[in-house]
Amino acid sequence: MSYTKPNWNTSALITIDTQNDFTLPGAPAQIEGTYEILPNMRTVLQAYREKCLPIVHVVRLYKEDGSNVDLCRREAIENGAKVVAPYTAGAELAEEIRPDGYPSLDAAKLLSGELQSIGENEWVMYKPRWGAFYQTDLEKFLRERNIDTVVFTGCNFPNCPRTSIYQASERDFRVVMVADAMSQVYDRGIQELNRIGVHVCNRVDVVQALRGL
């Protein structure tokens, strides 16, 4: 436990793919359950904002020609499906999780690998595949800020959150999964994460931990 217990005062909150096209009811790539967990995500985000701890919103952007899209979805995009297309409303963060004064996403900046500041100690970052650390500067960004604990919330646990959690563990970060602030969570997945030292908790646990700082 000494190596995996969260250090909340040196933690960063990561939200995964909580964008309109994946979140809103009736959206073209809606992930069931994501809309329903937005209030829980907002609770965790507010706790982090109050403590001025880092927040990184990780997003997908699918170019309309399909050139940067996963192979399993590329044909659909090439054939005209529009999902999280740059500079569209569907690519924006869900309204419930945005900070005050939220600007529209700067797709050119994000696709170039830069992080976009959207608030005090709050950024958006593009990832080209499932995992948030794959071909991105996320690890460097966190290390430069002396972050050793990453806290995950967001959309569709089996795919991008799960992959990102394993990547964080591989890089010797202490890892937290906020189970009631993530969609598509299932019991077997939680059991498997417990076995690799991931701290699985709920939003109330996070709020209480941050209040104790």
Secondary structure, 3 states (H helix, E strand, C coil): CCCCCCCHHHEEEEEECCEHHHHCCCCCCCCCCCHHHHHHHHHHHHHHHHHCCCEEEEECCCCCCCCCCCHHHHHHHHCCCCCCCCCCHHHCECHHHCCCCCCCCCHHHHHCCCCEEEECCEEEEECCCCCCCCCCCHHHHHHHCCCCEEEEEECCCCCHHHHHHHHHHHCCCEEEEEEEEECCCCHHHHHHHHHCCCEEECHHHHHHHHHCC
